Amino acid sequence: MSEHDVEELKGVFDVLSSQIPALIRGIIASVFSEEAGREMGKAAGAFYKGLIEAGIPNDVAIRMTENYISVFTNLGEIMKKLSYKMEREGKIKKEAEEEKGEEETGERAEEQ
């Protein structure tokens, strides 16, 4: 792998590390918006109604509906954690690169 390839790959990862957290935040916002909440409520109601109409006992239908809703909320929590972790790692990486750049600048100044 040439130095050019390495630099190009580094650029791609830099873009990904800055773009992906923003994308995840956007998805989280859309999942937890007022409109999404209404739609989730409608979906849960339809799910529950379908279970009851299929003859599932009420207590089982309630439990299954709770599990159905928890899939969405758990997914949202996972995405929040992932977004935070990616942002944190991106900041740490950027700080390390800045330190490395400062060290290289200092070394060059000492050589002169």
Secondary structure, DSSP 4 states (H G I P E B T S, - for coil): --HHHHHHHHHHHHHHHHHHHHHHHHHHHHHTSHHHHHHHHHHHHHHHHHHHHTT--HHHHHHHHHHHHHHHHHHHHHHHHHHHHHHHHHHHHHHHHHHHHHHHHHHHHHH-
